[in-house]
Amino acid sequence: MKAFFPCAGFGTRMGEWTKSLPKPLLKINNIPLIYYSLFLAKSWGVNDAILNLHYFGEKIQEELKGFQNFQLHFSSETPEILGTGGGIRTGIERFWSLQDNFLVLNPDFILFPEPGFNPWPSAKDREKFDCILYLAKIPENANYTGLSLKNDQVQFTPGGYFYLGLSWMKASCLSELEPNKSFDLADIFRKLSSQNRLGGKVFPGTFLDLGEKQFYEKYRNTDFSDRLSADWFEFRKENHM
């Protein structure tokens, strides 16, 4: 089982926190954000993953050089950053194939799923959709792109849901993209939606979006161990955290 972690961005919304550090390495309770996503991936059976790198990418690679829970591939984007769509397509070209399917986990979010949740779709959903987004209700006064969800299909019309940074995707839906070119993943989502091939599920659990400076500063010293499964402690031990 495979997963892709978008880690190439500049983290400009984090202000001074990312002047010398990439956002996936910002710490929550002294643990870099990326490990929270890697932990979930491990719990969901992932054994092969790609991280795309650009801004201070060498620091991410150095941090994770001892990671042994599953295979990591580092897909460096130089000289230009490729956007999430271009980054995924290029990573597939380098390490996987267009016959694969995989999860996408955005390290900006810390997810706290209900016990027993698994994002891998059923055979019926794999046949019906090329991509499935996990969604949540838009919090009051939040500024997210509103999406509509009807009959498990996502539409880019004003609605009460937003994308939580967790999705499942068939690599084949990116086959028309050229590797090493910049593409916005949202454009792929819009195209699939217009073809009724973009599925959606309401995420069963809670979450923190730490992609904004004020939210990161609010929670950066918080210990979330009691909101993660018991395996979190073993994972921390394995990774010397």
The 8 nearest C-alpha neighbors of each residue, nearest first, counted from 0:
[[1, 45, 46, 47, 44, 101, 2, 100],
 [0, 2, 101, 47, 45, 48, 46, 102],
 [3, 1, 102, 48, 101, 103, 45, 49],
 [2, 4, 103, 49, 48, 50, 102, 104],
 [3, 5, 50, 104, 105, 103, 6, 49],
 [6, 4, 51, 105, 50, 7, 83, 3],
 [5, 7, 51, 52, 8, 4, 50, 23],
 [6, 8, 52, 53, 51, 54, 5, 9],
 [9, 7, 10, 6, 54, 53, 21, 22],
 [8, 10, 11, 54, 21, 7, 22, 17],
 [9, 11, 22, 12, 8, 13, 17, 21],
 [10, 12, 13, 9, 14, 17, 8, 18],
 [13, 11, 10, 14, 211, 212, 210, 9],
 [12, 14, 212, 11, 16, 10, 211, 17],
 [15, 13, 16, 12, 11, 17, 212, 18],
 [14, 16, 18, 17, 13, 19, 11, 212],
 [17, 15, 14, 13, 18, 20, 19, 25],
 [18, 16, 20, 19, 15, 21, 13, 10],
 [17, 19, 15, 16, 20, 14, 21, 11],
 [18, 20, 17, 21, 16, 55, 15, 54],
 [19, 21, 17, 18, 22, 55, 24, 16],
 [22, 20, 17, 23, 55, 24, 54, 10],
 [21, 23, 24, 25, 10, 17, 20, 9],
 [24, 22, 33, 32, 21, 25, 106, 6],
 [25, 23, 31, 22, 32, 21, 26, 33],
 [26, 24, 31, 22, 23, 32, 27, 21],
 [27, 25, 31, 30, 29, 32, 24, 28],
 [26, 28, 219, 30, 29, 220, 31, 32],
 [27, 29, 220, 221, 222, 30, 219, 26],
 [28, 30, 26, 27, 31, 220, 219, 240],
 [31, 29, 26, 27, 28, 32, 240, 34],
 [32, 30, 26, 24, 25, 33, 34, 27],
 [33, 31, 23, 34, 35, 24, 26, 25],
 [32, 34, 23, 36, 106, 35, 31, 37],
 [35, 33, 37, 36, 32, 31, 38, 30],
 [34, 36, 38, 33, 37, 32, 109, 39],
 [37, 35, 39, 38, 34, 33, 106, 40],
 [36, 38, 34, 40, 39, 35, 41, 33],
 [39, 37, 41, 35, 36, 40, 34, 42],
 [40, 38, 42, 36, 41, 37, 43, 35],
 [41, 39, 37, 43, 45, 38, 42, 36],
 [40, 42, 38, 45, 44, 43, 39, 37],
 [43, 41, 39, 40, 44, 38, 45, 230],
 [44, 42, 40, 41, 45, 117, 39, 118],
 [43, 45, 41, 42, 46, 0, 40, 1],
 [46, 44, 0, 41, 40, 1, 43, 47],
 [45, 47, 69, 0, 70, 1, 44, 48],
 [48, 46, 70, 1, 45, 69, 71, 0],
 [49, 47, 2, 71, 1, 3, 72, 70],
 [50, 48, 72, 3, 71, 73, 4, 51],
 [51, 49, 4, 73, 3, 5, 74, 6],
 [50, 52, 74, 6, 7, 5, 75, 73],
 [53, 51, 7, 56, 75, 6, 74, 76],
 [52, 54, 7, 56, 76, 75, 55, 80],
 [53, 55, 56, 9, 7, 8, 21, 52],
 [56, 54, 57, 58, 21, 53, 20, 59],
 [55, 57, 52, 53, 54, 59, 58, 60],
 [56, 58, 60, 55, 59, 61, 52, 53],
 [59, 57, 61, 56, 60, 55, 62, 20],
 [60, 58, 62, 56, 61, 57, 63, 24],
 [61, 59, 57, 63, 58, 62, 64, 56],
 [60, 62, 58, 64, 59, 63, 57, 65],
 [63, 61, 59, 60, 64, 58, 65, 24],
 [64, 62, 66, 60, 65, 61, 59, 71],
 [63, 65, 61, 66, 62, 60, 59, 67],
 [64, 66, 63, 67, 62, 238, 61, 68],
 [65, 67, 63, 64, 68, 238, 69, 71],
 [68, 66, 69, 65, 70, 238, 237, 71],
 [67, 69, 66, 41, 70, 46, 237, 234],
 [68, 70, 46, 67, 47, 71, 45, 66],
 [71, 69, 47, 46, 48, 72, 67, 68],
 [70, 72, 48, 49, 47, 69, 73, 50],
 [73, 71, 49, 48, 50, 74, 70, 94],
 [74, 72, 50, 49, 51, 75, 71, 52],
 [75, 73, 51, 90, 52, 50, 72, 76],
 [76, 74, 52, 51, 53, 73, 77, 56],
 [75, 77, 53, 80, 52, 79, 78, 74],
 [78, 76, 79, 75, 80, 53, 81, 52],
 [77, 79, 76, 80, 53, 75, 81, 179],
 [80, 78, 77, 81, 76, 53, 181, 180],
 [79, 81, 76, 82, 53, 77, 78, 7],
 [82, 80, 181, 85, 86, 180, 79, 182],
 [83, 81, 85, 182, 181, 183, 84, 86],
 [82, 84, 86, 184, 85, 183, 87, 5],
 [85, 83, 184, 182, 183, 87, 86, 82],
 [84, 86, 182, 181, 81, 88, 82, 87],
 [85, 87, 83, 89, 81, 84, 88, 82],
 [86, 88, 90, 84, 89, 85, 83, 91],
 [89, 87, 85, 91, 90, 86, 178, 84],
 [90, 88, 178, 92, 86, 91, 87, 179],
 [91, 89, 87, 93, 92, 88, 74, 94],
 [92, 90, 95, 88, 89, 94, 93, 96],
 [91, 93, 89, 90, 94, 95, 88, 96],
 [94, 92, 90, 91, 89, 95, 74, 96],
 [93, 95, 91, 92, 90, 96, 72, 49],
 [96, 94, 91, 92, 93, 99, 97, 90],
 [95, 97, 98, 99, 91, 92, 94, 170],
 [96, 98, 170, 171, 99, 174, 91, 95],
 [99, 97, 96, 171, 170, 100, 169, 95],
 [100, 98, 97, 170, 96, 169, 101, 95],
 [101, 99, 169, 170, 168, 98, 1, 102],
 [100, 102, 1, 2, 168, 167, 169, 103],
 [101, 103, 167, 2, 166, 3, 168, 1],
 [102, 104, 3, 166, 165, 2, 4, 167],
 [105, 103, 165, 4, 164, 106, 3, 102],
 [104, 106, 164, 107, 5, 4, 108, 165],
 [107, 105, 108, 33, 36, 23, 32, 104],
 [108, 106, 210, 209, 105, 208, 109, 23],
 [109, 107, 208, 106, 207, 209, 110, 105],
 [108, 110, 207, 206, 35, 208, 111, 107],
 [111, 109, 206, 112, 108, 205, 207, 204],
 [110, 112, 205, 204, 206, 227, 226, 113],
 [113, 111, 204, 203, 110, 116, 114, 205],
 [112, 114, 204, 203, 116, 115, 111, 205],
 [115, 113, 116, 112, 228, 204, 117, 111],
 [114, 116, 113, 117, 112, 43, 203, 118],
 [117, 115, 114, 113, 112, 118, 203, 43],
 [116, 118, 119, 43, 115, 120, 112, 42],
 [119, 117, 120, 116, 167, 43, 166, 102],
 [118, 120, 117, 121, 167, 102, 43, 101],
 [121, 119, 124, 125, 118, 122, 167, 123],
 [120, 122, 124, 123, 125, 119, 126, 118],
 [121, 123, 125, 124, 126, 120, 127, 119],
 [124, 122, 126, 121, 125, 127, 120, 128],
 [123, 125, 127, 121, 126, 122, 120, 128],
 [126, 124, 122, 123, 128, 127, 120, 121],
 [125, 127, 123, 124, 128, 122, 129, 121],
 [126, 128, 124, 125, 123, 196, 129, 198],
 [129, 127, 196, 130, 125, 197, 198, 124],
 [130, 128, 169, 196, 168, 197, 172, 125],
 [131, 129, 168, 197, 128, 167, 198, 169],
 [130, 132, 198, 199, 167, 166, 197, 168],
 [133, 131, 166, 199, 198, 134, 200, 165],
 [132, 134, 200, 202, 165, 201, 166, 199],
 [135, 133, 162, 201, 161, 163, 202, 200],
 [136, 134, 160, 161, 201, 202, 137, 163],
 [135, 137, 160, 159, 138, 161, 134, 201],
 [136, 138, 160, 159, 161, 135, 139, 141],
 [139, 137, 141, 136, 140, 135, 142, 159],
 [138, 140, 141, 137, 142, 136, 159, 143],
 [139, 141, 138, 142, 137, 143, 136, 159],
 [142, 140, 138, 139, 143, 137, 144, 161],
 [141, 143, 140, 144, 137, 138, 145, 139],
 [144, 142, 145, 141, 161, 137, 162, 160],
 [145, 143, 161, 146, 142, 157, 162, 160],
 [144, 146, 158, 157, 161, 160, 159, 143],
 [147, 145, 158, 160, 155, 157, 156, 161],
 [146, 148, 158, 154, 153, 156, 160, 157],
 [149, 147, 153, 152, 151, 154, 199, 146],
 [148, 150, 152, 151, 147, 153, 154, 199],
 [149, 151, 152, 148, 153, 199, 198, 200],
 [152, 150, 199, 149, 198, 148, 200, 153],
 [153, 151, 198, 149, 199, 150, 148, 197],
 [154, 152, 148, 199, 198, 147, 197, 192],
 [153, 155, 147, 156, 192, 146, 148, 152],
 [156, 154, 146, 147, 157, 153, 189, 192],
 [155, 157, 154, 146, 147, 158, 145, 153],
 [158, 156, 145, 146, 147, 155, 159, 144],
 [159, 157, 147, 146, 145, 160, 156, 148],
 [158, 160, 137, 136, 145, 146, 147, 161],
 [161, 159, 136, 146, 137, 135, 145, 158],
 [160, 162, 134, 145, 146, 135, 137, 144],
 [161, 163, 134, 164, 133, 132, 135, 160],
 [164, 162, 134, 165, 133, 161, 135, 108],
 [163, 165, 105, 162, 104, 166, 108, 103],
 [166, 164, 104, 163, 103, 133, 132, 105],
 [167, 165, 132, 103, 131, 102, 133, 168],
 [166, 168, 102, 131, 130, 101, 103, 132],
 [169, 167, 130, 101, 100, 129, 170, 102],
 [168, 170, 100, 171, 129, 172, 130, 99],
 [169, 171, 97, 172, 100, 99, 173, 98],
 [170, 172, 97, 174, 173, 169, 98, 99],
 [171, 173, 170, 174, 169, 129, 175, 168],
 [174, 172, 171, 175, 176, 170, 88, 187],
 [173, 175, 171, 176, 172, 97, 170, 177],
 [176, 174, 173, 177, 172, 171, 88, 178],
 [177, 175, 174, 173, 178, 88, 85, 180],
 [176, 178, 180, 179, 175, 88, 174, 85],
 [179, 177, 89, 180, 88, 176, 85, 92],
 [178, 180, 89, 177, 85, 181, 81, 86],
 [181, 179, 178, 85, 177, 81, 182, 176],
 [180, 182, 81, 85, 82, 179, 183, 80],
 [183, 181, 85, 84, 82, 184, 81, 180],
 [182, 184, 84, 185, 82, 186, 83, 85],
 [183, 185, 84, 187, 186, 83, 182, 188],
 [186, 184, 188, 187, 183, 189, 84, 190],
 [185, 187, 189, 184, 188, 183, 190, 182],
 [188, 186, 190, 184, 185, 189, 191, 183],
 [187, 189, 185, 191, 186, 190, 192, 184],
 [190, 188, 192, 186, 187, 191, 185, 193],
 [189, 191, 187, 193, 192, 188, 186, 194],
 [192, 190, 196, 194, 197, 188, 193, 189],
 [191, 193, 197, 195, 189, 194, 190, 196],
 [192, 194, 190, 191, 195, 189, 196, 154],
 [193, 195, 191, 192, 196, 190, 197, 189],
 [196, 194, 192, 193, 197, 191, 152, 128],
 [195, 197, 128, 191, 194, 129, 192, 198],
 [198, 196, 192, 191, 130, 195, 128, 153],
 [199, 197, 131, 152, 151, 153, 128, 130],
 [198, 200, 132, 151, 131, 152, 153, 133],
 [201, 199, 133, 134, 202, 132, 151, 198],
 [200, 202, 134, 133, 135, 203, 199, 136],
 [203, 201, 133, 134, 204, 135, 200, 112],
 [204, 202, 113, 112, 201, 205, 116, 111],
 [203, 205, 112, 113, 111, 202, 206, 110],
 [206, 204, 111, 110, 112, 203, 207, 202],
 [205, 207, 110, 111, 109, 208, 108, 204],
 [206, 208, 109, 108, 209, 110, 205, 107],
 [207, 209, 108, 210, 107, 206, 109, 214],
 [210, 208, 215, 107, 214, 211, 108, 207],
 [209, 211, 107, 208, 212, 215, 12, 13],
 [212, 210, 209, 214, 12, 213, 13, 215],
 [211, 213, 13, 215, 214, 216, 12, 14],
 [214, 212, 216, 215, 211, 217, 13, 209],
 [215, 213, 217, 209, 216, 212, 211, 218],
 [214, 216, 209, 212, 217, 218, 213, 219],
 [215, 217, 213, 214, 219, 218, 212, 220],
 [216, 218, 214, 215, 219, 213, 220, 221],
 [219, 217, 221, 215, 220, 216, 214, 27],
 [218, 220, 27, 216, 215, 221, 28, 217],
 [221, 219, 28, 218, 27, 222, 29, 217],
 [222, 220, 218, 28, 219, 223, 27, 217],
 [221, 223, 28, 224, 220, 27, 225, 219],
 [224, 222, 226, 225, 221, 227, 28, 27],
 [225, 223, 227, 226, 222, 231, 228, 232],
 [224, 226, 223, 227, 228, 222, 229, 231],
 [227, 225, 224, 223, 111, 228, 112, 222],
 [228, 226, 224, 225, 111, 231, 229, 223],
 [227, 229, 230, 231, 226, 225, 224, 114],
 [228, 230, 231, 232, 227, 233, 224, 225],
 [231, 229, 233, 228, 232, 234, 227, 42],
 [232, 230, 234, 229, 233, 228, 235, 227],
 [231, 233, 235, 234, 230, 229, 236, 224],
 [234, 232, 236, 230, 235, 231, 237, 229],
 [235, 233, 231, 237, 236, 232, 230, 238],
 [236, 234, 240, 232, 238, 233, 237, 239],
 [235, 237, 233, 239, 238, 234, 240, 232],
 [236, 238, 234, 235, 239, 233, 240, 68],
 [237, 239, 235, 236, 240, 234, 66, 65],
 [240, 238, 236, 237, 235, 234, 65, 66],
 [239, 235, 238, 236, 30, 237, 29, 234]]
